[in-house]
Amino acid sequence: IERLKDKPFSITCSFHFPHSPMVPTEPYYGMYSPEEMQLPVSINDDMSNSPYAGANGRQRLTEYRDKDKIRYMISNYYGLVKEIDDWVGKILETLDRHGLTDNTLVIFTSDHGEMLGSHGMREKNVFYEESAHVPLLVRFPARLRRNTTVNGYVSLIDLFATILDYLEVQEHPSDGKSLRGLIEGTD
């Protein structure tokens, strides 16, 4: 940001975690007490009516139904998420410090969720809410009203068209559709 602050720029910042192995470093390790972690209500789901009964190694990986291990896993996951929050905060502070906030489009999203013991499972690869629901936050102060919430389903495939639309770049063929109308309440 500091190197490119005086001209148009595009930066992608990818974080590997919170993928397995979930091993946060200090000060994030132990930041959240495992004993205080809420277990997923579906941890003991017998999956008798589910197409995912054998998914994600569920039959052989019984530790994802072990309440103490899952509390520990959730604790570590939250620590890793907190670390990402801190790094994103530093990025946003750098934009503020250089007077770039209002005219910089910032998008925060993820590629998948995490089961964290829900339905006795780990990781992703199933179309349950915990795995398929991901954050999507868009910030562009000069163009978007603060605290706007879109209640509905969108797809990450729409981000390309949305970015082009907000940056007033000529439309390019894609499978996505700009989310601008949903964001601004005109669609």
C-alpha positions in Angstrom: 0.0 0.0 0.0 2.8 2.4 0.9 4.7 1.7 -2.3 1.6 2.1 -4.5 -0.3 4.8 -2.6 0.1 7.5 -5.3 -1.4 5.5 -8.2 -4.2 3.1 -8.8 -3.5 -0.3 -7.3 -4.9 -3.7 -6.8 -3.7 -5.9 -4.0 -4.8 -9.4 -3.0 -4.0 -10.6 0.5 -4.6 -14.3 1.2 -4.4 -16.0 4.5 -3.8 -19.7 4.7 -5.3 -20.2 8.1 -7.7 -21.1 9.6 -7.1 -24.4 7.7 -5.9 -27.5 9.4 -3.8 -28.0 11.3 -5.3 -25.4 13.6 -2.2 -24.3 15.5 -2.3 -20.7 16.4 0.8 -19.0 17.8 1.0 -16.7 20.8 -0.8 -14.6 21.7 -3.7 -16.3 19.9 -3.1 -19.7 21.3 -5.1 -20.0 24.4 -6.8 -16.7 23.9 -10.2 -18.4 24.0 -10.7 -21.0 26.8 -11.7 -24.4 25.5 -14.0 -24.8 28.5 -16.0 -21.8 27.4 -16.5 -22.9 23.8 -20.1 -23.7 22.8 -20.5 -27.1 21.2 -22.5 -27.4 17.9 -26.0 -28.6 18.7 -25.6 -31.2 15.9 -22.4 -32.8 17.2 -24.2 -36.1 18.0 -26.3 -36.1 14.8 -26.7 -39.8 13.8 -26.9 -38.7 10.2 -29.6 -41.3 9.5 -31.3 -39.1 6.9 -28.2 -37.4 5.4 -26.4 -37.9 2.1 -23.2 -37.0 4.0 -23.2 -39.8 6.6 -19.8 -41.0 5.2 -18.4 -37.7 4.1 -15.2 -36.1 5.4 -14.1 -39.4 7.0 -16.9 -39.1 9.4 -17.2 -42.8 10.1 -13.5 -43.3 11.0 -12.7 -39.9 12.5 -14.8 -40.1 15.6 -12.7 -37.4 17.4 -14.9 -34.9 15.7 -17.7 -36.0 17.9 -15.5 -35.9 21.0 -16.8 -32.9 23.0 -13.5 -32.0 24.7 -11.5 -32.2 21.5 -14.0 -30.1 19.6 -14.0 -27.4 22.3 -10.2 -27.3 21.9 -10.5 -27.2 18.1 -13.0 -24.3 18.3 -10.8 -22.4 20.7 -7.8 -22.7 18.3 -10.0 -21.8 15.3 -11.2 -18.6 17.1 -7.6 -17.7 17.8 -6.7 -18.0 14.1 -9.7 -16.0 13.1 -8.7 -13.3 15.7 -5.2 -13.2 14.1 -6.8 -12.6 10.7 -8.9 -9.8 12.2 -5.8 -8.2 13.5 -4.0 -8.3 10.2 -7.0 -7.0 8.3 -7.2 -4.2 10.9 -3.6 -3.3 10.1 -4.3 -3.1 6.4 -7.3 -0.9 7.0 -5.3 1.3 9.3 -2.6 1.7 6.6 -5.3 2.8 4.2 -6.5 5.4 6.8 -3.0 6.7 7.5 -2.4 7.4 3.8 -5.8 9.0 3.2 -6.9 6.1 0.8 -9.9 4.8 2.7 -12.8 6.6 0.9 -11.7 5.7 -2.6 -10.5 2.1 -2.0 -12.7 -0.8 -2.6 -12.0 -3.5 0.0 -13.5 -6.9 -0.2 -13.2 -9.6 2.6 -14.4 -13.1 1.9 -13.4 -16.7 2.3 -13.5 -19.8 0.1 -15.4 -22.0 2.6 -16.6 -22.4 6.2 -15.6 -25.1 8.7 -17.7 -27.8 10.2 -16.0 -27.6 13.7 -17.7 -30.7 14.9 -21.1 -29.9 13.5 -22.8 -33.2 12.6 -19.6 -34.9 14.0 -17.6 -33.6 11.0 -14.6 -31.5 10.2 -13.4 -29.3 7.4 -15.7 -28.5 4.4 -16.9 -30.4 1.3 -20.5 -30.7 2.4 -23.4 -28.3 1.7 -24.3 -27.7 5.3 -24.5 -24.1 6.5 -21.3 -24.4 8.6 -19.3 -25.3 5.5 -21.0 -23.4 2.7 -21.7 -20.0 4.5 -18.8 -17.6 4.1 -18.3 -14.0 5.0 -18.6 -11.4 2.3 -17.9 -7.8 3.4 -17.5 -5.0 0.9 -16.3 -1.5 2.0 -16.1 1.5 -0.4 -16.9 4.6 1.8 -17.1 7.0 -1.2 -19.7 4.9 -2.9 -21.4 2.6 -0.3 -23.6 3.5 2.7 -22.2 2.2 6.0 -23.8 -0.8 7.6 -25.7 -1.9 4.5 -26.8 -5.5 4.8 -28.0 -7.6 1.9 -30.3 -10.3 3.0 -30.1 -13.0 0.4 -27.8 -15.4 -1.2 -25.0 -14.4 -3.5 -22.1 -16.2 -5.0 -18.4 -15.3 -5.1 -18.6 -15.8 -8.9 -20.3 -12.4 -8.8 -17.3 -10.5 -7.3 -15.5 -10.1 -10.6 -18.4 -8.3 -12.2 -19.0 -6.3 -9.0 -15.4 -5.1 -8.9 -15.5 -4.0 -12.6 -18.9 -2.2 -12.0 -17.7 -0.2 -9.0 -14.4 0.7 -10.5 -16.2 1.8 -13.7 -14.2 -0.6 -15.8 -15.8 -1.8 -19.0 -17.9 -5.0 -18.5 -16.0 -8.2 -19.4 -17.7 -11.5 -20.2 -18.2 -13.6 -17.1 -20.6 -16.0 -15.5 -21.2 -13.6 -12.6 -23.5 -10.7 -12.3 -22.6 -7.4 -10.5 -24.0 -7.3 -6.9 -24.2 -3.5 -7.1 -28.0 -3.5 -7.5 -28.4 -5.7 -4.4 -25.9 -3.6 -2.4 -27.5 -0.3 -3.3 -31.1 -1.6 -3.1 -32.0 -1.1 -6.7 -32.1 -4.8 -7.7 
